[in-house]
Amino acid sequence: MSEPEDVPFVHPEGICESTNVGGGTRVWAFAHVLPAARIGRDCNICDHVFVENDVMVGDRVTVKCGVQLWDGIHLEDDVFVGPNVTFSNDPFPRSKARPARFAATHVRTGASIGANATILPGAEIGSLAMVGAGAVVTRSVPPRAIVIGNPARIVGYVQADGSRQDPVPELATGQATGEPKVEELPVRGVTLHHLPAFEDMRGALSVGNVGSDLPFQPQRYFLVHSVPSIEVRGEHAHRACHQFLVCTHGACSVVVDDGRSSVEIRLSRPSLGIYMPPMTWAVQYKYTADAVLMVLASHAYDPEDYIRTYGAFLAEAQ
């Protein structure tokens, strides 16, 4: 007979000492849950999982075989932890030398961690992020980022709904000509601009006109350059500021997101620009070594205009 959905199931060969386990959760053979651990509803705690005391697990979480959740590990709702993932909670461990408090590691809502990945102490895995199998995560992973390797590096992003984000093919962005062209993207208010470009034996020139090609009056510009290719820039939104991005040399990728839809664009020539209205979450990454990104802004710098966490952005974007 199956267990009622309002109570947890514990396999006869499993040990669950905690009374704070939600209904529908299943603790399978040879798993061991210590008394102070908190586990939500409809979770799947598979064989040979160990859950220490200062551990919080949300609802609908899957923890596959061979995982240890040590003190300080917090898994939010809908997280997937693959087989033999290794968490650590002490950056400088010594035998019989227990720290006053272990480093906290947070895995945010909807994130997935592939088999045999290693998560170092204090890292945060952002919402909907995906950590590849065998990756070694040495620092926090942004929301929706896909990371692989040792040390883990960002190789892509997923859509706002959690599906894989495929970059817009460069050929789909067309070729530069003497005539401007504007493409609407599936992200609210964001447009891709093919600026007029001219080339002859004297060199090349691209141009944009304020008021037509550029849909706002710039008050500020800044240049981003000398970025190591593994580094990520942006990761914020603006409440009031409009921006226009052009990679004047080299190339970089831009991910834009309105909270419902997202798209990735490769800026690979100075005649291609992207306009971002306020309340657009933006990330820039995959810089070439020679990349120079020019950003035109409608407002002077104002720290109060920035939304710096993806969760806060989603709350304001609704």
ZIURGI-V945805 format. One line per field, one symbol per residue. ss: DSSP state (a for helix, b for strand, c for the rest). burial: b if it has 9 or more other ideal C-beta (glycine too) atoms within 8 Angstrom, else e. Layout:
ss->???
burial->???
This chain:
ss->ccccccccbbccccbbccccbccccbbccccbbccccbbccccbbccccbbccccbbccccbbccccbbcccbbbccccbbccccbbccccccbccbcccccccbbbccccbbccccbbccccbbccccbbccccbbcccbcccbbbbcbccbbbbbbcccccbcccccaaaacccccccbbbbccccccbbbbcbbbbbccbbbbbccbcccbcccccbbbbbbcccccccbbbbbbccccbbbbbbbccbbbbbbccccbbbbbbccccbbbbbccccbbbbbccccccbbbbbbcccccaaabbccaaaaaaaac
burial->eeeeeeebeebeebebebeebbbbbbbbeebbbbeebbbbbbbbbbbebbbbeebebbbbbbbbbebebbbbbbbbbbbbbbbbbbbbbbeeeeeeeeeeebbebebbbbbbbbbbbbbbbebbbbbbbbbbebbbbeeebbbbbbbbbeebebebbbbbeeeebebbeeeebeebeeebeebebebbebbbbbbbbeeeeeeeebebebeebbeeebebeebbeebeeeebbebbbbbebbbbbbbeebbbbbbbbbbebbbbbbbebbbbbbbbbbbbbbbbbebbeebbbbbbbbbeebeebbbeebbbbbebbe
